[in-house]
Amino acid sequence: MPESFFILSKDHLELAKDEIIALAKTYDRFAKSKSFSNLVIIQSKINWEKIAQRATFVKISGQVLRKMSGLFLGEENFEVLKNAKTFACRIINLSSKQFDIPGLEGSMGDMISSLSQAKVNLKNPNIIIYLIFTNQENFFGFSKPDEISKRPKKVRKHPHELDWKLARVMINLIGLKEGETVCDPFCGTATTLLEAESMGIKGIGLDFDEKMYEISKENLKVNGFKSKIIKGDFSKFATMEDKFDGIVTDLPYGTASKSSQDPQELIKKFVSMLPRRKKIAIMCKKGFEKKLNMNPSKTYDIYRHKSLTRTILIK
Ligand SMILES: C[S@@+](CC[C@H](N)C(=O)[O-])C[C@H]1O[C@@H](n2cnc3c(N)ncnc32)[C@H](O)[C@@H]1O
């Protein structure tokens, strides 16, 4: 079974790792994973590019060609360069050993040049060859330079809006696929819907505030997106359960964002109405979740500043 590697940014490492694993399992329920520091190795029939396109916190990704015990590579390891005109070598050292990385990269480049037709090009290579060292295992793999993926535009913002990375990771953690529909019953400026639609997932958003409704519509329109926005109370989602596959939302905190009623009462009502069989990711102010009878399968705390830590609940 092919293996792929993902080097993650360390900002929200637990979220980042779980996102990769959730995405792999979304497309291949038999996918297996292991991790070393900020490296995740996925064993699955899914191509790494499919996961990397959706994932939020990936810095480098590629396909593992083989595991290595030493530094011995032969001609057969460079098959991948058969059709490449140019390449670059990169060493990623996640082990506690010290290496002369520029020196190693240089000698690997010389060795590959002598075994293949491809020439070194550090600026714009067709293929990048990776050697990844960890304290447990070493991996030899390759990647292609990232295509710069287009981010959805947001022409109108608001102080209470959710960081797009957190919206995206929540959608990915609950395993929604292209063609499925997400509902955000407190959609604000449409962050969830913009991220969802940029990944081919349809959206339905609700917000009781006229201003938010207008902002959401504008943000979707400028991207040519077709998610549906309804001006109204969140409770309307309960009448539309057959129209969506999952809920991703960021609840009102009663500070920067308006709330139609006491946020704690509103959240209790919302949770009591949640459908049983849908995929659900909810963000709320840390502490609120204790008052809810939600039994999440996983929670993540996200520190923002000294008076705000948020919690993501996955069900
Ligand atoms: C924390 S904000 C959501 C922010 C949003 N995720 C974004 O990125 O812009 C909560 C939203 O809930 C809306 N809201 C408050 N009470 C509501 C209710 N009863 N029904 C629907 N929306 C409500 C507010 O207008 C606000 O836009």
The ligand as a MOL file (V3000), in Angstrom:
LIG
                    3D

  0  0  0     0  0            999 V3000
M  V30 BEGIN CTAB
M  V30 COUNTS 27 29 0 0 0
M  V30 BEGIN ATOM
M  V30 1 C -19.4720 33.9100 16.4320 0
M  V30 2 S -20.4780 34.5270 15.2020 0 CHG=1
M  V30 3 C -20.1730 33.4990 13.8550 0
M  V30 4 C -19.0250 33.9590 13.0730 0
M  V30 5 C -18.8290 33.2180 11.7720 0
M  V30 6 N -18.3210 31.8790 11.9730 0
M  V30 7 C -17.8730 33.9940 10.8640 0
M  V30 8 O -16.7770 33.5140 10.5630 0
M  V30 9 O -18.1950 35.1250 10.5000 0 CHG=-1
M  V30 10 C -22.0940 34.0560 15.6540 0
M  V30 11 C -23.1760 34.4940 14.7210 0
M  V30 12 O -24.4110 33.9930 15.2360 0
M  V30 13 C -25.4450 34.9070 14.8460 0
M  V30 14 N -26.5970 34.6360 15.7220 0
M  V30 15 C -26.7940 34.9620 17.0080 0
M  V30 16 N -27.9820 34.5110 17.4590 0
M  V30 17 C -28.5580 33.8560 16.4150 0
M  V30 18 C -29.7680 33.1380 16.2370 0
M  V30 19 N -30.6340 33.0020 17.2250 0
M  V30 20 N -30.0010 32.5510 15.0460 0
M  V30 21 C -29.1180 32.6830 14.0140 0
M  V30 22 N -27.9600 33.3720 14.1160 0
M  V30 23 C -27.6740 33.9400 15.3050 0
M  V30 24 C -24.7810 36.2710 15.0160 0
M  V30 25 O -25.4170 37.2430 14.2090 0
M  V30 26 C -23.3470 35.9920 14.5480 0
M  V30 27 O -23.1930 36.3310 13.1940 0
M  V30 END ATOM
M  V30 BEGIN BOND
M  V30 1 1 1 2
M  V30 2 1 2 3
M  V30 3 1 2 10
M  V30 4 1 3 4
M  V30 5 1 4 5
M  V30 6 1 5 6
M  V30 7 1 5 7
M  V30 8 2 7 8
M  V30 9 1 7 9
M  V30 10 1 10 11
M  V30 11 1 11 12
M  V30 12 1 11 26
M  V30 13 1 12 13
M  V30 14 1 13 14
M  V30 15 1 13 24
M  V30 16 1 14 15
M  V30 17 1 14 23
M  V30 18 2 15 16
M  V30 19 1 16 17
M  V30 20 1 17 18
M  V30 21 2 17 23
M  V30 22 1 18 19
M  V30 23 2 18 20
M  V30 24 1 20 21
M  V30 25 2 21 22
M  V30 26 1 22 23
M  V30 27 1 24 25
M  V30 28 1 24 26
M  V30 29 1 26 27
M  V30 END BOND
M  V30 END CTAB
M  END
